[in-house]
């Protein structure tokens, strides 16, 4: 059997994706190892996705910042997490390909979505609503809740001049770091919840499959396999996000694809483990056979000898019973009085 060595994080990713026939090396690990692996994997993928998203945000932010600093922004006030503009504003700069829209009236969800959908017609777009800011790059929109980010910079109220002063003091690097930290924490928590719900689904499915294929595995082993089975799906999600941000092409039912891929890995690994267990049993039987052969007898011959020994023992027991029965009869006959107690002349 292959000697198992401890794997580092990236080796685990490699084994999980390209060597799912080696999943049997994970079944004896502690639950904590698989859990730490999943947490690290989700954190890494979250950082990658958020970094790509924030880089796109910085592109739009830089153009929006120039727009504001050129004093084209109408009078507004920000108080208690709400924006209030003096008038509606809609403008498009042909030179920078930048679309700007501001409307702080009370809008329904349908009206807000209709306004946000306008961004698909422009390369860069900034939309200011009463309680949110929407940035768009090539039709890919990202919404930011005003009150959440205002709390980060400890912002209670603001007007035009305050905004200009703030933007002058904020370099793109500072904005990048601030947005990345907030986004990473938010997305990481959401991804952890979603990932462990998927692992729970895989775990329950694996228990059913193990019963069907008659594979005896401990619960912690099934949990470990479920964790590693989800690796490729998680990596593909990152690649999809990169693809989506660069091409704006959406793949429908990506969540379903995520689970299907993980489920395929789960089933394949369980069946391979089942085969490995069967091979180990065969190897053990071969070793037993080889030991018996070294003694000069095959397993079949030993079985025949056992049967013959049983037969001989049975015959011996029957013979002993017959002999015991004869001895008992002899004892009884010797105790009988001749001629029923009448004298036969032998006493004279």
Rosetta blueprint (number, residue, H / E / L):
1 X L
2 X L
3 X L
4 X L
5 X L
6 X L
7 X L
8 X L
9 X H
10 X H
11 X H
12 X H
13 X H
14 X H
15 X H
16 X H
17 X H
18 X H
19 X L
20 X H
21 X H
22 X H
23 X H
24 X H
25 X H
26 X H
27 X L
28 X L
29 X L
30 X L
31 X H
32 X H
33 X H
34 X H
35 X H
36 X H
37 X H
38 X H
39 X H
40 X H
41 X H
42 X H
43 X H
44 X H
45 X H
46 X H
47 X H
48 X H
49 X H
50 X H
51 X H
52 X H
53 X H
54 X H
55 X H
56 X H
57 X H
58 X H
59 X H
60 X H
61 X H
62 X H
63 X H
64 X H
65 X H
66 X H
67 X H
68 X H
69 X H
70 X L
71 X L
72 X L
73 X L
74 X L
75 X L
76 X E
77 X E
78 X E
79 X E
80 X L
81 X L
82 X E
83 X E
84 X E
85 X E
86 X L
87 X L
88 X L
89 X E
90 X E
91 X E
92 X E
93 X E
94 X L
95 X L
96 X L
97 X L
98 X E
99 X E
100 X E
101 X E
102 X E
103 X L
104 X L
105 X L
106 X L
107 X L
108 X L
109 X H
110 X H
111 X H
112 X H
113 X H
114 X H
115 X H
116 X H
117 X H
118 X H
119 X H
120 X H
121 X H
122 X L
123 X L
124 X E
125 X E
126 X E
127 X E
128 X E
129 X L
130 X L
131 X L
132 X E
133 X E
134 X E
135 X E
136 X E
137 X E
138 X L
139 X L
140 X E
141 X E
142 X E
143 X E
144 X E
145 X E
146 X H
147 X H
148 X H
149 X H
150 X H
151 X H
152 X H
153 X L
154 X L
155 X L
156 X L
157 X E
158 X E
159 X E
160 X H
161 X H
162 X H
163 X H
164 X H
165 X H
166 X H
167 X H
168 X H
169 X H
170 X L
171 X L
172 X H
173 X H
174 X H
175 X H
176 X H
177 X H
178 X H
179 X H
180 X H
181 X H
182 X H
183 X H
184 X H
185 X H
186 X H
187 X H
188 X H
189 X H
190 X H
191 X H
192 X H
193 X H
194 X H
195 X H
196 X H
197 X H
198 X H
199 X H
200 X H
201 X H
202 X H
203 X H
204 X H
205 X H
206 X H
207 X H
208 X H
209 X H
210 X H
211 X H
212 X H
213 X L
214 X L
215 X L
216 X L
217 X L
218 X L
219 X H
220 X H
221 X H
222 X H
223 X H
224 X H
225 X H
226 X H
227 X H
228 X H
229 X H
230 X L
231 X H
232 X H
233 X H
234 X H
235 X H
236 X H
237 X H
238 X H
239 X H
240 X H
241 X H
242 X H
243 X H
244 X H
245 X H
246 X H
247 X H
248 X L
249 X L
250 X L
251 X L
252 X L
253 X L
254 X H
255 X H
256 X H
257 X H
258 X H
259 X H
260 X H
261 X H
262 X H
263 X H
264 X H
265 X H
266 X H
267 X H
268 X H
269 X H
270 X H
271 X H
272 X H
273 X H
274 X H
275 X H
276 X H
277 X H
278 X H
279 X H
280 X H
281 X H
282 X H
283 X H
284 X H
285 X H
286 X H
287 X H
288 X H
289 X H
290 X H
291 X H
292 X H
293 X H
294 X H
295 X L
296 X L
297 X L
298 X L
299 X H
300 X H
301 X H
302 X H
303 X H
304 X H
305 X H
306 X H
307 X H
308 X H
309 X H
310 X H
311 X H
312 X H
313 X H
314 X H
315 X H
316 X H
317 X H
318 X H
319 X H
320 X H
321 X H
322 X H
323 X H
324 X H
325 X H
326 X H
327 X H
328 X H
329 X H
330 X H
331 X H
332 X H
333 X H
334 X H
335 X L
336 X L
337 X L
338 X H
339 X H
340 X H
341 X H
342 X L
343 X L
344 X L
345 X L
346 X L
347 X L
348 X L
